[in-house]
Amino acid sequence: GENVEQHPSTLSVQEGDSAVIKCTYSDSASNYFPWYKQELGKGPQLIIDIRSNVGEKKDQRIAVTLNKTAKHFSLHITETQPEDSAVYFCAARDGNYGQNFVFGPGTRLSVLP
Amino acid sequence: EPEVTQTPSHQVTQMGQEVILRCVPISNHLYFYWYRQILGQKVEFLVSFYNNEISEKSEIFDDQFSVERPDGSNFTLKIRSTKLEDSAMYFCASSGRTGGATEAFFGQGTRLTVV
């Protein structure tokens, strides 16, 4: 089955700097890769996603890149703000077979003022 | 904006008791899921449900677990005889279209504490 790795496990950046979180997946059949932000005591909130037919997607300060050949995808947050502090999870789903997601272990991002 | 709602937000139960966690998915969605998150760990898939039957389940989802969609709006997770290790946040999620990759939206979760 699918296995998703995520790095780093923790990340601290100064406010205004950029943050990059990287994930790798194992199943080449996976074709949908969402990113979720989880704040303390809340459920995962979808912030951006990418499908396997594109290499990059951007939404304001957030962007995701996908390298299908290498089976890795990354989340980029620019001009970080304290409210970006949260745990970020990447996930992968095999759209050809399953509907469930396999999540990475998460990255705790701290944006220092 | 439509959202997935879960009740209760927190449930405390004695070991060996049955619990039912409730979810109201987004109304026009077709796929429903339960995930769990043990404190400080990653989100783990339990089960997916489509067309009134289980479509996939993980190894975690053993005979102690069951799901039901008793009416047109609710989606429930039942744990028949809770164990201490069932203590976790349980998230319900739903997604829309019949095929292909679609966004899944999560509820706020139910914190289950087994004592």
Interface residues (C-beta under 8 A of the other chain):
Chain A: N31 Y32 P34 Y36 K42 G43 P44 Q45 L46 D49 R51 F89 A91 R93 G95 G98 Q99 N100 F101 V102 F103 G104 P105 G106
Chain B: V4 Y31 Y33 Y35 Q41 K42 V43 E44 F45 S48 Y50 S55 E56 S58 F91 S95 G100 A101 T102 E103 A104 F105 F106 G107 Q108 G109
